[in-house]
Amino acid sequence: MSSTDPEVLLVTARTQGCDCSWYLELDWSSEGRTGTVRVDDHGRPFRTRSIAGLPRYMYDTSARRWTPYQ
């Protein structure tokens, strides 16, 4: 990895029963230097909440509309 070859990370957040606010702290090191980068939603924490007991939908790209998830 180099400064011209970025690293891509996939972060998946799930919850079963809470309304959670969170951010990611990424520790890094390069050429003897170290640091921590905070990853958030433009200065605000990300939000992940449970949908237990609520209806679920998916986006049908061909019909261009939301449909019930089955």
C-alpha positions as CSV (number, residue, x, y, z in Angstrom):
1,M,0.0,0.0,0.0
2,S,1.2,3.5,-0.8
3,S,-0.1,7.1,-0.6
4,T,-1.3,6.7,-4.3
5,D,-2.8,3.2,-3.7
6,P,-5.6,3.7,-1.1
7,E,-6.9,0.9,1.2
8,V,-10.6,0.3,1.0
9,L,-12.3,-1.0,4.1
10,L,-15.9,-2.4,4.3
11,V,-17.5,-1.8,7.7
12,T,-20.8,-3.5,8.5
13,A,-22.8,-2.5,11.6
14,R,-25.7,-4.4,12.9
15,T,-27.9,-4.4,16.0
16,Q,-30.7,-6.6,17.2
17,G,-32.3,-4.4,19.7
18,C,-30.9,-0.9,20.2
19,D,-30.7,2.5,18.7
20,C,-26.9,2.9,18.6
21,S,-24.8,6.0,17.8
22,W,-21.2,5.2,16.9
23,Y,-18.0,6.2,15.1
24,L,-14.9,4.3,14.1
25,E,-11.4,5.0,15.3
26,L,-8.8,3.6,12.8
27,D,-5.3,3.2,14.1
28,W,-2.6,3.5,11.4
29,S,1.1,3.3,10.9
30,S,3.3,4.3,8.0
31,E,7.1,4.8,7.7
32,G,7.6,4.9,11.4
33,R,4.7,7.3,12.1
34,T,1.5,6.3,13.8
35,G,-1.9,7.9,14.4
36,T,-5.6,7.5,14.8
37,V,-8.2,8.7,12.4
38,R,-11.9,9.1,13.5
39,V,-14.4,8.1,10.8
40,D,-17.8,9.5,11.3
41,D,-20.7,11.1,9.3
42,H,-19.4,14.6,8.6
43,G,-18.7,15.3,12.3
44,R,-21.7,13.3,13.6
45,P,-21.7,9.7,14.8
46,F,-23.2,7.0,12.5
47,R,-26.5,5.6,13.6
48,T,-27.6,2.0,13.5
49,R,-31.0,0.9,14.8
50,S,-32.9,-2.3,15.1
51,I,-35.9,-2.9,12.9
52,A,-37.2,-5.8,15.0
53,G,-41.0,-5.9,14.7
54,L,-41.1,-3.3,11.9
55,P,-41.9,-3.9,8.3
56,R,-38.9,-4.3,5.9
57,Y,-38.6,-3.0,2.4
58,M,-36.2,-3.3,-0.5
59,Y,-35.7,-1.0,-3.5
60,D,-36.7,-2.6,-6.8
61,T,-34.3,-1.0,-9.3
62,S,-36.2,-2.2,-12.4
63,A,-39.5,-0.8,-11.1
64,R,-37.9,2.2,-9.4
65,R,-39.9,1.8,-6.2
66,W,-39.7,0.4,-2.7
67,T,-41.4,-3.0,-2.2
68,P,-42.0,-5.2,0.8
69,Y,-39.1,-7.5,1.6
70,Q,-39.9,-11.2,1.5
